[in-house]
Amino acid sequence: MVRWSCLAVLSIASILPPAAMAQAEPGWVDLLAEKDLANWILPHGQWQFVSGVSLRQGDATLLTATEPAGPILYNGPAGRTPNLLSKEQFGDVELHTEFLIPKGSNSGIKFLGVYEVQIFDSFEAKTLSASGCGGVYPRAELVPYHHIDEGYPPLVNASLAPGTWQTLDIVFRAPRFDAQGRKIANVKFESVVLNGKTIHSQLEVPFPTGHAWRGPEQAEGQILLQGDHGPVAFRNLKIKRLAPPVPATQTPSEINKQFVDPSLDPSAFVARFETESREIFTKRDAIAALVQAQAGESIADVGAGTGLFTRLFATQVGAAGNVYAIDIATPFLFHIAENAKKDKQSQIKTVIGRSDSIVMPNESLDAVFLCDTYHHVEAPAKFLASIHRALKPNGRLILVEFDRQEGKSSEFILKHIRADQATFKREIEQAGFRPEAPASTLPLQENFVATFRKTDAPRDHSQPAESERAR
């Protein structure tokens, strides 16, 4: 068992920096306190405690250790040995550690055993990458091994030179589940600080990382130290359990209020959404065809609702593809997941979104589809930025939305929809998308269709959008 200790904090405030002072408070567990690795499950491989480590003379890609045993844990002279897993399981935690790696090395720390913050030699790297130091690692398929997205790169490169001790401070929130075991909140990295610089803040992660992304999620799990990818040493590895976060007290906007109600009844919306009196339903096949989904692609149905289009896209991408049903209403997601299981559509994955973000990894999607959803977005610029990041280069954005026209639209549309189609299109273009002609024209009465492609970067807002120049 982990042995807990309460350190005296009186009078040390004047000699310790703030981070060290925090770790002197009660509640912190030193995972390296037991020099027999009693806090870690077998096998221990070549992991061992030493009094010092340095770059190996003549080969800066390896480490040399100094004996006798001391406060430093490293993964042996070869620098490749089985990963270490903590005996104790943790949920919400704050973690502090110091690490040292040689040139070109690769390691990581995984929370709940499956959410990885990467440790890597990124010193002086010019490009930010989720595979670089401090990145939240991309998802991957095992056979053959390849990444399926770009994960979550750090905000800045805060890496120090190989052979230098570096600090890592992380506040991690585990996923939340209801009484039936259904997920109601994503993992969140509240903060990740590398060498004193914030590299992630309030980052939601909807899936485990690496090849574990298809596996089940849980509220508690082990801390994993990666030892099989390259030489690494740790010291001062400490962890503290955190109380659950205080629920948000922000009142939802009126337009989204019903969708954040956990008692929402999906069957009532099936009766409303999936009916012949709704033109979106009667023309659903033609609308779905606008996405031009191909076998094996990854499509996001944002504001998926009852899953009407999710099911159609799943057929189009086939078993080798992925369809992500994204919604802020968890009852809708439960409904979609249950139907997908019943219909054996394992390519359907549900994602808890936010009103200002689709919460998907970078470059994870071939296309994003929004049907009668965009008018619910409360922070358009942030929301569209999340779509831009999630789309692959030249990715497709397909918008089907109510067409608000003064003096023509119904009273419902005039009261419910905040802007006309020109405004919506302008917002999307300014977020880094170029308009293109839809794959086909549809004779819609209450809605319009607009399609876009991701460009390299958001447009300069001081310049008119392409749609404005054309007028």
N, C-alpha and C positions, 0 to 999 in steps of 0.2 A: 504493500500500500504506500501511496504517497505520504510522506511525513510532513506535517504542517508545522510552521514555526511563526511566532509573532515576534518581530524584531522591534527592539526599542527604537523609538523615533525621537525621543526627547534629546535635544541639544545637537542633533546631527544635521538639522536643516541648514546650518551655516556652512557645512563642509561638503554637502552633496548637491549636485545639479538637480533640477526639477525632476527629470526622469528617474534618477536614482532615488530621490526622495520618495517618489510615488511607490517604488518597489520596496521601500522600507516599511510601508504601511502594513498592518495586519491583513491577512487574506491571500498574500502571495505564496505560491508553491514553487520551490526550487526543484525543477525536474531533473537536475543534475547533482542533487545533494548526495545521492547514494552512489558511491564509487564502484559498487558491484552491479550497477545497472538494474537495481531492484525495482525501479519505477517503469521498466520497459520489458515487454514480453519477449520470450525466446523465439527464434534464434537471434543472438546478438552479433553473429558474424565476427568481423574484424574491428568492430567499434571498441574503442578503449580510451581510458582517461590518461592524459599526459600533462606535464607541467608547462609545456610550451610547444608551439608549432611555428614553422617558417618555410619559405620557399626553398625547395631542394636546390642545393648548389649544383649548377650545371644543367638543371632541368626545371624551369619555372612552372611547369605544368603539374608538378607533384609537390607534396608537403613532406617535410622532415619533422619528426616529433622529438621532443626532449623528455626524457624520463628523469625521475620516477613519476608515478601517478600524481596528477594534480587536478585543477579545476576545469581543464579543457577536455572536451570529448571530440575525438576525430575518428574518421572511418578507415583507419589503417593505412599502411605504407603504399598499398596498391591503389587506394582511393576508389575502390569499387567493392561494395559489400552489401548484404541485404538491408533494406530499409528498417528503421526502428519504429515500433508502434508502442505508444504509452499503454500501461496497464489500465489506467483510469480513463474513463470517458468524460467528455466535457461538452457543454452546449455553448451558451454565451460566455465569452471569455475576453480578457485582455492579455496579450502575450508580449513579452519583451525577450529579446535575445541579442547576442552578438555573434557574428560569424566571420570566418576567414576562408577564402578560397584562392587557389592558385590561378595562373593564367589559363583562360579557356574553360574553366570548370563549370559544372552544372549540378545544382541541387535544388532543394525546395522544402517548404513546410506545408503540410496539408492539414486542414482543420476537418474534423469528423472523418479523417482519413481520405477525403475525396475532393476537397476544395483547396487548390494549390496556389500559394504565393511563391513565385519562382525566385530562386537564388542562382545567379549567373554572373559570369564575368562580362559586364557591359561597360567597363571603364572606357570612357571617351567614345562610346558608340554614338553615331550621328542620328540613327533612326530609332524611334521608340517602338518597342515590340512587346507583346504579351509574353513572349519567350525570353525576354530580357529580365534583368534583375528588378524585382518588385512587381512584375506583371502577374495578373491573375490568368493562369494558363489557359490556352485554347482547348476546346473540345477536340477529340480525335477518334478515328476508327482504327481498330487494331490490325485488320487484315485487308490490304497491306497498311501499315501504320501511316496515317496522314492526318493533318489537321483539317477540320471542316469549318473552322472560322478563325478569326484573328484574336479571339479572347479580349482581354482588357489591358492595354498597355499602360504603364505608369504615366502620370501627368508630366513628369520631368525625369531626366536621367540623373539620379542622385548617387550613382555608383562610385566607389572609390577604387584605387589601384589594387590589383591582385597582391596578396600578401599583407593587406591592411585589414585590421579589425573594423567591421562595420556593424551598425546598430539597426535593429528592426523592431518597430513597435506597432502592434496591430490590435484593433478593437473589432471583434468578430461577433456577429449575431447569427445564430442558427435559424433554420427554417421553422415556421410555426405550423401546427396541425390542429384540426378541430377534433371533437370527441370521436369521430368516426375514422380518424387517421388521415384525413384529406388535407393537403397543404393549403394554408390560407395566407402565408407570407413567405417571401423569398429569403434566401441567405442575403445578408448585408455585411459588407466590410465598411463599418462606420468610419474608420480611418486606418490608413496604412502610412507609416512614417519611416522613411529610409534615410539614415544618417541625418536626421533632423529636418528633412524636407517631406512635406505631405505629397504622396504620390497617388493616393486614392482617397476619396471622401464620399461617404454615403453611397457606395457602389452596390447596387443590387445585382445578384447573380442568380439566374433562374434554374441553372443546372449544375451538377457536379462538373469538375474540369477533367481534361484528358479523356481517356477511354472509359472512365467511370460514369460519363454523362447519361448513359442509358439506364443506369442502375437506380435502385430506390433511394430516396432521401430519408433522413432520420433526424430527430431532434438532438441527439447526442452521439458522440463518436470519439475516436482516438486522435491524438496528435501523432502525425507521421513525420519523421525526419528522413528525407531521401538520401540514400547512401550508395545507390547503384549506378549513378550517372557520372560521378567524378569526385575528386578529393574535396573534403569540406571539414571544417572544425567549428564547434559551437562552444560558447561559454555563457554563463549567466542566463540560462534558459529558464525563465520564470513565467508563471501563468496565474491568473486570478479569475475566479468565477464572478460573473456579473449578474446582478438582479435583472429580471425582465424589464425591457424598456417601458416607459410610461406610454400608454396608448395615446395616439394623436387626438387632440381635442378640436382640431380644425373642422369647422362645419363645411360639409361638401356643398358645392354649388347646386343650385336648384335643378339644373339640367341633368346632373349626374346623381342626385340624391337617392333615387330609387335603386340605382345600380350598385351602390355600396352598402345596401341593406342586406345583411346576411340571410334574412328571411325571404328574399326574392324567390318567386315561384317560376321556374323556367317554363313549366307547362302553360302558364298563362300567356307567356310571350310566344310560345310555339303557335298558339291560337291566333295571336296578333300578327306575327311575322310570316308564318308559313301558311298563307291563305291566298286563294285565287283573287281576292279583291285587292291585293297588293301587287303593283306592277313589277316590283323587284322579284317577287316569287314567281310570277308567271313567265318572266323572261330570264330566269335564273341560269339556264344553260347557256344562253347567248352572252350573258354578263360574265359568267365564269370563263367563257372562251376568250374574252378580252385579255385575260392574264397570260394567255399563250403558254401555260405551264407545260413543261416537258418532263418526260420520265427521268427520275433521279434528282429533280430540282428541289430546292428548299423554298417554300412559300409561306408568308405570314398573312393570316387572316386577322386583321386588327379590328377589334370591336366585333369579335366573332359571334356574339349573341348566342343564338340557339344552335349554331354550327351548320346552318344551311349551306354556306359556301365552303366551309371546312371539309364537309363530306365530298363535295364535288371535286375540290382540289386534290383530295386524297386519292381519288380514282385516277386523276390525270397524272400525278407524279409517280404513282405506283408504289410498290413495296420498297423500292430503292431510294425513294425520296422522303422528304419530311414536310409536314404541314404543321405550322405552329398556330394554334388557336389562342389569340391574345385578347384578354379582356380584364377590366377592372372588377367585374362581377364574378366572384368565385362560384356562386351557384350555377351560372352559365357554364363555367369550366368543368364543374362536377358532372353536369348534364352531358357535355360533349365527351368527356372521358368515359362515362358509362356507355354511351352509344358506340364509341370507337371500340371499346372492349367487346361489346356485343356483336358488332359488325366485323371484328377481327381486322381493324384498320390500325395496325401498330405504328404506322407512319404518322399518325396524329399525336402531337404533344401539346399539352396545355401550358400556358404561361400567364402568370399573374402580372398584368401590366399596371401602369400608372396613368393618370390623366395627363402627365407631361412626358411620358417615356414609354416606348414599347419594350424596354428592358431586355434587349437581345445583344449577344456578343457582336463585336466588330466583324464586318464582312461575312456574316453568317447566312445571308438571304439572297436569293436570285430575284425575288419579287415581293412587293408588299401590296396588299389589297385592302382598301377601306371602302365599305359600303354603308352609307348613311351613318358614319361614325365621326367624320372630321368636325362636324359642327358641335360635337361634345367636347372637343379638345379645349382645355382651359388655358394652356400655355403653348400656342402654336409654334413659336420659334424653338423652344426646347424639345417639343414633341417631334418636330420635323428633323431637328438635329440628331435625335436618337435614331430615326429612320435612316438618315443619310449615313450614319456610322455603321448601321447594321447591314446595309445593302452592299453587295459586292460591286466592284467597278462596273459601270454601265448598267447597274441593276434597275429594275422596272418598278415604278410606282403607279398604281392604277386607282383612280378615285372615282367613286360613284356617290353622288351627293344630291340632296334636295336642291332644286333650282329656284332660288328666291328671286321673284320678280314683282316689283311693286305694281299694284293694280291688276295683277294676273294670278299670282299664287294664292293658294287657299289661306284662310285665316290661321290655320295651324302652322303652316310654313312661315308665314310672315312674323308670327310671334315666337316661333321655336328656333328658327335658323338665324344666326347672328349676322350673316353677310351674304352678298350675292356671289355668283361663281367667279366673276372677275377678281374679286378680293381674295377668294380662296386660291385661285390660280397664281395670283401675284405673290401670296405668302409662300407658296410651294417653290416657285421659281427663285425667290430670294433666299431660300434655304439650300440652294445648290442643285436644282433640278432643271432640266430643259424639257420643254413640252414637245410632244410628237403626236402625230395623228393616231387616233385609236385604230386597233386592228380591224374594226368594222363599226358602222354606225347603227345605232339602235333608236327606234322611234319611241323614246320615253316621254311621258307627259309631265311627271312631277320631278324627275331627276335629270342630271346631266352626267356625262362621262368625260373624264380627262385622263390622259396618260402622260407619263414623264419618264426620263432617264436620269440616273444619278450622274452628275458631273464631278470633276475633281475636287472642287471646293465651292462653298457657298458664294453667291454673287455679291459684289459690292452693293450694299443697300443704297448708296448714294446715286447709283445709276438706275434708269428705268428698266423694268422687267421686259422680256422679249414680247410678251403679250401687250404691254403698253406701247412699245415702239411700233407694233404692227397696226395700231389703231390710227 
